[in-house]
Amino acid sequence: MPYDFDTYVDRCGTYCAKWERYGEDVLPLWVADMDFRSPEPVIRALQDRIDHGIFGYGMEPSDARPVVLERLKRLYDWDVSPEALLFIPGVVRGFNLAAHAVGESGDGVLLQTPVYYPMFRVADYAERTLDEMELTRQADGRYVVDMDLMARTLTPRTRLFILCNPHNPVGRVYTRAELEGMAQMCLRNDMIICSDEIHAELLFDEQKHIPIATLSPEVSRRTITLLAPSKTFNIAGLHFSVAVIEDEALRERFQTAMRGLMPSLDILAWVAGITAYREGDPWLAEALSYMDANRHYLAEYVHDHLPGIEMALPEGTFLAWLDCRGAGLDETPHAFFLREAKVALNDGATFGKGGEGFARLNFGCPRSLLTQALDLMRGALERRA
């Protein structure tokens, strides 16, 4: 069925973080959920479950593991045993659990900045140290990993590497060669990889996502892979995620960290997550096509009408990383555009070193909303000139 991604759906008054944090007079292009209705099969399945009228304790559906295993095989030719899957209520909880499961107090957690900002709290929560290295931004705005810098950043106590691929916020989808380089570095230094792959199905230009755990049996034994339908099908508020941990001993350590602290998935999360994976692909294909057009429209608009701002086309995610350092702003782009344009973006500095002077913009929205926000940003820059 053809889906409608152009119609604006009013989200104010729906307990929506994205639309209610800054008030009704601000257009929010910040937090990473889409302003599209979720797939119709998901909405219908949730409605049917709600009509039942009883919301007691739930349990894992019998088809949950087969649905996820089939998807991993179909998308990545990844054969995983049913026991390797752990269902958890959120990827952020997943990489925090990984930090508790790997190493001991004082050990290091490696991040490559700028990166998804909740990752910076992981080391503190788990009483670990934070080892940071900056990604290298090339002249064309594309980011790469400096392997020599990665080697110099590691310490004898660096035990966990949190990888973000596809990368939030810079939009990279790492190649096999890049992943192999990072994986080999981790193997040589006796490190565990926790790979946040939540945007794995949000790719453009025939990009191919390669789960780092699929590189070799040696890598898989040292990898915790975190996946979810939440970003893919716009059901983030329902908290359905999957940790894929093929090594039994590592999986047991992860489960030990969960005990008494990690709630099981609720009934509506099961319904939404499994239905999305089983029936959501037609919606996803149309959503990707729409957001690809938004991506190109945004890049052209930035180039033509936002002087001093640059962006590289993201290879994955529905997030654009705007380099505003050439705009001559006396404050952060976030603060400037919020005050002068009434447009809310993410402050690049919150993504760590290398994020200063940048802003993250969410283009997973109707074109009319994107255009309205960009026109307001253009006007703010023109008034300042």
C-alpha positions in Angstrom: 0.0 0.0 0.0 1.2 3.6 -0.6 2.0 5.4 2.6 1.6 9.1 3.2 4.7 10.8 4.5 3.7 14.3 3.5 0.8 14.8 5.9 1.8 16.6 9.1 0.6 14.9 12.3 0.3 17.2 15.3 2.3 15.6 18.1 1.8 18.4 20.7 -0.1 17.3 23.8 0.9 13.6 23.3 3.6 13.5 26.0 6.1 13.8 23.1 9.6 14.8 24.2 10.5 16.0 20.7 7.6 18.5 20.3 7.0 19.5 23.9 10.5 20.3 25.3 10.8 23.7 23.7 7.1 24.7 23.4 4.6 25.0 20.5 6.4 28.0 18.9 9.5 26.0 18.1 10.0 23.6 15.2 11.9 20.6 16.6 14.4 18.8 14.4 16.4 17.4 17.2 15.6 14.1 19.0 16.0 11.1 16.7 12.5 9.9 16.0 10.5 10.5 12.9 7.4 12.6 12.4 5.7 9.8 10.4 3.0 7.5 11.5 4.4 4.0 12.2 3.6 1.2 9.8 -0.1 0.4 9.5 0.4 -3.3 10.5 2.1 -2.2 13.7 -0.7 0.3 14.5 -3.3 -2.4 13.8 -1.6 -5.0 15.9 -1.4 -2.6 18.8 -5.0 -1.6 18.5 -6.1 -5.3 18.5 -4.1 -5.9 21.6 -5.4 -2.8 23.3 -9.0 -3.9 22.5 -8.4 -7.0 24.5 -8.3 -4.7 27.5 -6.1 -6.6 30.0 -2.5 -5.6 30.4 -1.0 -8.1 32.9 2.5 -9.5 32.9 3.8 -10.6 29.6 6.2 -13.2 28.3 8.3 -13.7 25.2 6.1 -14.7 22.2 7.0 -18.1 20.6 7.7 -16.4 17.2 10.1 -13.7 18.6 13.3 -15.5 18.0 12.4 -17.1 14.7 11.4 -13.6 13.3 14.7 -12.0 14.4 16.8 -14.9 13.2 15.2 -14.9 9.8 15.9 -11.2 9.5 19.5 -11.5 10.4 20.0 -14.3 7.9 18.1 -12.5 5.1 19.7 -9.1 5.6 23.3 -10.0 6.6 23.6 -13.8 5.8 24.2 -14.1 9.6 23.5 -17.4 11.1 22.9 -17.0 14.8 21.7 -19.6 17.4 18.5 -18.8 19.2 20.3 -18.7 22.5 22.5 -15.8 21.3 19.5 -13.4 21.4 18.7 -11.4 24.5 15.7 -9.1 24.3 16.2 -5.9 26.3 14.2 -2.6 26.6 16.6 -0.3 24.8 20.0 0.0 23.2 21.1 2.6 25.7 20.5 0.1 28.4 22.5 -2.4 26.3 25.7 -0.5 26.1 25.5 0.4 29.8 25.1 -3.3 30.6 28.1 -4.1 28.4 30.2 -1.7 30.5 29.1 -3.4 33.7 29.7 -6.9 32.2 33.2 -6.2 30.8 36.3 -5.5 32.9 36.4 -4.0 36.4 36.5 -0.7 38.2 39.1 1.6 36.6 39.2 -0.2 33.3 38.9 1.9 30.1 36.0 2.4 27.7 36.9 3.6 24.2 34.7 6.1 22.3 35.3 7.7 18.9 34.0 11.3 19.0 31.8 13.0 18.0 29.4 10.3 19.0 25.9 9.7 20.4 26.0 11.6 23.7 24.5 9.0 26.1 27.6 6.9 25.5 29.6 9.4 27.5 27.8 8.5 30.7 28.6 4.8 30.4 32.1 4.9 31.9 31.0 7.0 34.9 28.0 4.7 35.6 30.1 1.6 35.6 33.1 3.2 37.4 35.3 2.9 34.3 37.6 5.5 32.7 36.8 7.1 29.4 39.3 6.8 26.6 38.4 9.2 23.7 39.7 9.6 20.2 38.4 11.9 17.5 37.3 10.7 14.1 39.2 12.4 11.3 37.1 14.8 9.2 38.2 15.0 5.6 38.0 18.0 3.4 34.8 16.7 1.9 33.2 16.4 5.3 33.4 12.6 5.4 34.7 11.0 8.6 37.3 8.2 8.8 39.0 6.3 11.6 42.7 7.1 12.1 44.0 3.6 13.1 47.3 5.0 14.3 45.5 7.4 16.6 43.2 4.6 17.8 46.3 2.5 18.7 47.8 5.5 20.6 44.6 6.1 22.5 44.3 2.6 23.9 45.8 2.0 27.4 46.8 -1.4 28.9 43.4 -1.2 30.8 41.2 -0.4 27.8 38.8 -3.3 27.9 35.6 -2.2 26.0 35.2 -0.4 22.6 31.8 1.0 22.0 31.3 1.3 18.2 28.5 3.3 16.6 27.7 2.0 13.1 25.9 3.4 11.2 27.4 6.4 13.0 25.3 8.9 14.9 25.8 11.8 14.3 28.2 11.9 11.4 26.2 9.5 9.2 29.0 7.1 8.2 28.4 3.4 7.2 31.7 1.8 7.8 33.2 -0.4 5.1 34.4 -4.0 5.6 38.0 -2.8 5.5 37.4 -0.2 8.2 35.6 -2.6 10.4 38.3 -5.2 9.9 40.9 -2.7 11.0 39.0 -1.8 14.2 38.2 -5.4 15.0 41.8 -6.5 14.6 42.9 -3.7 16.9 40.5 -5.0 19.5 41.6 -8.6 19.1 45.3 -7.6 19.5 44.5 -5.7 22.7 42.2 -8.2 24.3 39.1 -5.9 24.1 35.4 -6.6 23.8 33.4 -4.7 21.2 29.9 -3.4 21.9 28.5 -2.4 18.6 25.5 0.0 18.5 23.8 -0.9 15.2 20.4 0.6 15.8 20.4 2.5 12.5 21.5 -0.6 10.5 18.5 -0.6 8.2 18.5 3.1 7.5 20.9 3.3 4.6 21.1 5.2 1.3 22.9 5.0 -2.0 22.9 1.2 -1.9 25.1 1.2 1.2 25.5 -2.2 2.8 25.5 -2.6 6.5 28.0 -5.2 7.8 27.6 -6.3 11.4 31.1 -6.3 12.8 30.4 -9.6 14.5 30.1 -11.3 11.1 33.7 -10.6 10.1 35.1 -13.8 11.7 34.4 -16.3 14.5 37.2 -14.7 16.5 35.5 -11.3 16.3 32.0 -12.7 17.0 33.3 -14.2 20.2 34.3 -10.8 21.5 31.2 -8.8 20.3 28.0 -7.6 21.8 25.7 -6.4 18.9 22.8 -4.1 19.8 19.9 -3.9 17.3 16.4 -2.6 17.4 13.4 -1.9 15.1 12.9 1.4 17.1 14.5 3.9 14.7 13.8 1.8 11.6 10.0 1.7 12.1 9.5 4.8 14.4 8.5 2.9 17.5 11.3 4.1 19.8 8.9 4.9 22.7 8.0 1.2 22.9 11.5 0.0 23.9 12.1 -3.2 22.0 15.8 -4.1 21.4 17.9 -7.1 20.8 21.4 -8.0 22.1 23.2 -10.6 19.9 25.9 -12.2 21.9 27.2 -15.4 20.4 29.9 -16.3 23.0 28.2 -18.1 25.9 30.6 -16.9 28.6 30.2 -13.2 27.4 26.5 -13.7 27.2 26.4 -15.0 30.8 28.4 -12.0 32.0 25.9 -9.7 30.3 22.9 -11.5 31.8 24.6 -11.3 35.2 24.7 -7.6 34.9 21.0 -7.6 34.1 19.8 -9.5 37.2 17.4 -7.6 39.4 17.9 -4.4 37.4 16.7 -4.9 33.9 12.9 -5.2 33.3 11.6 -7.6 30.7 9.8 -6.2 27.7 6.2 -5.3 28.2 3.3 -6.7 26.1 2.9 -3.7 23.8 6.7 -3.7 23.1 6.5 -7.4 22.0 3.6 -6.7 19.8 5.1 -3.7 18.1 8.6 -5.0 17.7 7.8 -8.4 16.3 5.0 -7.0 14.0 7.4 -4.4 12.7 10.1 -6.9 11.8 7.5 -9.3 10.3 5.3 -6.9 8.3 7.0 -3.5 8.2 9.3 -3.8 5.2 6.9 -2.2 2.6 6.6 0.9 4.9 10.3 1.0 5.4 11.0 0.9 1.6 8.8 3.9 1.1 10.1 5.8 4.1 13.7 5.3 2.9 12.8 6.6 -0.5 11.1 9.7 1.0 13.9 10.4 3.4 16.5 10.0 0.6 14.7 12.8 -1.3 14.7 14.8 1.9 18.4 14.2 2.3 19.2 15.5 -1.1 16.8 18.5 -0.8 18.5 19.4 2.6 22.0 19.2 1.1 21.0 21.4 -1.8 19.3 23.9 0.4 22.2 24.1 2.8 24.6 24.6 -0.1 22.5 27.3 -1.8 20.9 29.2 1.0 22.7 28.7 4.3 26.0 30.6 3.9 28.8 29.4 6.1 27.2 26.0 6.8 28.3 22.8 5.2 27.2 19.2 5.3 28.2 15.9 3.7 25.4 13.6 2.6 24.9 11.0 5.3 25.4 7.4 4.1 22.9 6.2 6.8 20.5 7.4 9.5 18.0 10.2 9.1 20.4 12.7 10.8 22.4 15.4 9.1 25.6 16.8 10.7 25.8 20.5 10.0 29.2 22.2 10.1 28.3 25.8 11.2 31.9 26.9 12.0 32.0 29.1 8.9 28.9 31.0 9.7 30.6 33.3 12.2 28.2 32.7 15.0 29.2 34.1 18.4 27.4 31.2 20.2 26.6 27.6 19.5 24.5 26.9 16.4 21.9 25.3 18.7 21.5 28.4 20.8 21.5 30.7 17.7 18.9 28.9 15.7 16.7 28.2 18.8 16.5 31.9 19.6 16.7 33.5 16.2 14.8 31.0 14.1 12.7 29.1 16.6 14.2 25.8 15.3 15.5 23.3 17.7 18.6 21.3 16.6 21.0 19.2 18.7 24.0 21.0 20.0 27.1 19.5 18.4 29.2 20.0 21.5 27.1 17.4 23.4 28.5 14.8 21.0 32.0 15.3 22.4 35.3 16.4 21.0 35.1 17.5 17.4 31.4 18.5 17.8 32.0 22.1 18.7 30.5 24.5 16.1 28.3 21.7 14.6 24.6 20.9 14.9 22.6 17.7 14.3 19.4 18.0 12.2 16.7 15.3 11.9 15.3 15.1 8.4 12.9 12.3 9.2 9.9 14.5 8.8 7.4 15.8 6.1 9.1 17.9 3.5 6.9 20.9 4.3 8.1 20.8 7.9 11.7 20.5 6.8 11.3 23.4 4.3 9.6 25.6 7.0 12.5 25.0 9.4 15.2 25.7 6.8 13.5 28.9 5.7 13.4 30.1 9.3 17.1 29.2 9.6 17.9 31.1 6.4 16.0 34.1 7.6 17.9 34.1 10.9 21.2 34.1 9.0 20.1 36.8 6.6 19.0 39.1 9.4 22.4 38.7 11.1 24.3 39.5 7.9 
